[in-house]
Structure formats: C-alpha cells, structure tokens
Amino acid sequence: EDDHFQSSDMSYDKLLGGLLAPGFKEGSCLSRYQSSLYRKTSPHKPSSYLLSRLRNYEDLHKRCGPYTKSYNRTVQQLRSGDIISSEDSLECKYVVWISFSGLGNRILTVASAFLYAILTNRVLLIDPGKDMPDLFCEPFPETSWFLPTDFPLKSKFDLFEQKTPNSYGNMVKKNMLNTSAQLFPSYLYLHLVHDYDDNDKLLFCDQDQELVSKVPWLIMKSDNYFVPSLFLSPSFGQELSRLFPQKATVFYHLSRYLFHPSNQVWGLITRYYQTYLAKADERIGIQVRVFEYKTGPYQHVMDQILACTLKHKVLPEISQKEQPLVPSSKPKSKAVLVTSLSSGYFENLRNMYWENPTVSGDLIGVYQPSHEEFQQTEKRLHNRKAWAEMYLLSLTDVLVTSAWSTFGYVAQGLGGLKPLILLKPENHTVPDPPCLQVISMEPCFHAPPFYDCKTKSGADTGKIVPHVRHCEDMSWGLKLV
Ligand code: GDP
C-alpha cells in the first residue's frame, strides 16, 4: 500500500523474492525495503511452501498477538491457575522468548524459537529485554511481536534457571506430565541454556513434543542455535525438508525475514557503508573475537590472522623490496572491515599496508567502526554498534570469522557467506591450519544433545542424518550442511 519507491527503484527485488510481506509503512523501518540495495541478488530462493507458511504465520500472529481477544483469554487462563483441562482447546498457543545473553546469541535463539513456533503452530512473543525494540523493527505486519510488559510471568524471567520446578526437564523427572492426564500446566519453562541436563534435552524428542503440545504457554530461555536438533526429529524433519529443500539456508532465510535493523541502527550501517566500503572494488570482512579474560590484542591472534588471510589470498602479500613497486596501471582497491573489541589488529593491518607496498599493487584500506574494549550489555549504543557491525560484515564479499563466535555466525548467515573461520588457538599459539573454509553458512549449535530418541540411548547426533554434521570450529557442535 504505502509505496514511496519510484519506478526506477523497482529494478531490485525489495521484498526478497516474496519473503517479506507487503503492507508496512516504509518510513517506520527503512532497512526492510532498502537492504536489497546493499546486497547482491540472492542465489537462494525461498521455497513457495516456506512463503505460504510465513503468510499463514502472519495471519495467526495477527489473530493471537498482544491484547487480541485470544491473547487476553489465554493470559486469563494463566492468571486463573496453574492447570487447564486438555479438553479446553484454546485457539492460540505461544512460545515466549526470554531476552538472554549476548546479541549474537539472541539473534540465533530468536530465529530458532521462531522456527519452533512455525513447526508447532504457536505464536512467538519476544521479551523486549533492555534493548530489543531499540535494535529491531517489527517483522510481522499489523501486529507486534513484543510481549506486553504486563505479562503475568514477566517478573520470573530472570529467575528461571536449570533447577526451576516448572521446567520441562524437572516436570519429566518428577513424572508430572503424561499424555493420559486430563490436567496440564498452563505454562512450562523450557530451559535450553548450555547448562541444560538430559531431561531438559528430551524436549527434542517427538514423544515429548506431544506432551508439550497441550501446554498453551512455553517460556523459553536459550543461548544456542538449536535448529539442527529439530532436523533430527522425524516429525519436524519431514516438514523442515519441505520448508527448506536447500537445508543449509534456514538461518539465511529466517534472518532476512525476521531481523530488520531499526532506523537508528540502519543509519549506523548505511553511513558507514557509504563512507568507507561502497567505493572499493572488493570488500573484505575480518571478525576478530578472542575468548580470553583480557581483550588483547594478542600477538598469536595477529599472527593467525595474517597466516590465514595471506595463505588464502584474502589479503595481498607486502613487497619486501625497499623500493616501492611501479604501481600497476589499474590498481584494485580493497576495503577491509575489521570488527573487534580491541583496536590492535586493525592498527597493525592498517600500518602494514601503509608502510609497505603490496606485491599486486592493490590498495588496501583498513577500517574499524568501533573498539568497545569489553562486552557492555547495559549501554544502548554498544549493542546498536554490535548489530551494525554484524550487518556490515554480512555485506562484504569475502569474510573471515572467529571460532565459537555467534557474532560471526550472524554475519555469515545473514550475508549468505561461507567464511574462512579462524580456529580456536590453544596455549596462545597459532593453530595449524590457522583457518578453514566452512562447509555451510549455517550457525553451529554449540551444546547439542547426544541422545537418540528412537533407541533411547546415547548416540553421536552428528552421524544420524547426512545433513546434520559436526562443526568446523567445534568438534562436538552440530550444524546443517
Ligand atoms: P559471541 O560471544 O561472540 O558469541 O557473540 P555475542 O554477540 O553473543 O556476544 C558478544 C558481545 O560482545 C556482543 O553482543 C557485543 O556486545 C560485544 N562484541 C563482541 N565483539 C564485538 C565487536 O567486534 N564489535 C562490537 N561492537 N561489539 C562486540
């Protein structure tokens, strides 16, 4: 409806192949319609089945969203006591996502929770936490995905943890749930944080999903991209294959559908891109995340970055000759975007390409938007910058990321990029090889269950189906390929 684009602008696919629903006011979320101006044409088309499920989801969300009749009725049920009869079929059931952990983790868990909601015909509501509305636009038309602040259980969110009696795992352990019962709890807490136990992990089994399906409110806390385990469930697996015939595009499509930077963040992204990156012949992203007590810079990390980027010809060699080389007639300009909490790696690279000519004659510009020194979850601009930087990395042509980092996974998934991943250094030495090219652009599930629901025994979940494998950067992790 509200279409301000001129016909000359229509050459690009602003709805991303039908992934995005029309019907939003453009000014309220500029990134939704402008993102395609910054990206190459996508080689991955969403399936028509995914598109139809998204449109159905949007209808459901509109019917069940905050303060609708159905929402109010279901909240009433929650207030009026802990149990409902299984006969009483409510129109709307919910997954509530609790805001938890770093921003990269949060983006991965919102995507996982949304996919779980689609698979179970539930409505996803997002706890705004400290800054979610400041960072992201509303993804669903004519409704809100934010959980109202007067939601009855809200004050308990911070207290929910592995030992919470209402958690699925603890209810199972105490045998308090069974299919033949007439009464069910009105809510369950799903603890999917990395410290979850074997009972919590049963949630990924089909028979357990049947139990959970009766409960109107599922309150979820997670810091993991648990999508690979959904693919291991036979009932979800079938549906997922229809939704994603190209299995390793789950996060790619869902992230482009869900995560639109707010106008403030979009300003950070576009100003930076246009000033420093747009004019280069090639854009290179290097995401440096060091999991050490101190931010650094560390010499072994610098050595690793150089070993990786020179070996794989991401960056050109510098000339050892004292005399500068005769400049090539048409030097290529390359913009290197470095993101890190520390500025040391960036300064090193920038000086290296200023103080020395490159063998190829290429001109290397090195840029780093921020160096925040340490993780500061309370500061508003801090997470705006973190989100802007993830997004900017996703707009590069060649990407280098750090092992174990969800910040890097978001950039690679959103950008549809298969980065070189800097492997985790042990004992402050450069690993050999320093980096590997990942086999798919999907994020890694860091804490997957090792349990076969069918045989009810331990199993290597990276060996059950061909499209769920162990990750390049974490041998026990799981990812879609
Ligand atoms: P992960 O810890 O690497 O998996 O990523 P998360 O995003 O979950 O948590 C790390 C947090 O530290 C981010 O959300 C940022 O707040 C901050 N951070 C880490 N690396 C960077 C960076 O390169 N730039 C900025 N701006 N913030 C960063």
Residues whose N, C-alpha, C, O or C-beta is under 5 A from the ligand:
A	BS01	GDP	G102 L103 G104 N105 V288 R289 T339 S340 L341 S370 Q375 Q376 H382 K385 A386 E389 W404 S405 T406 F407
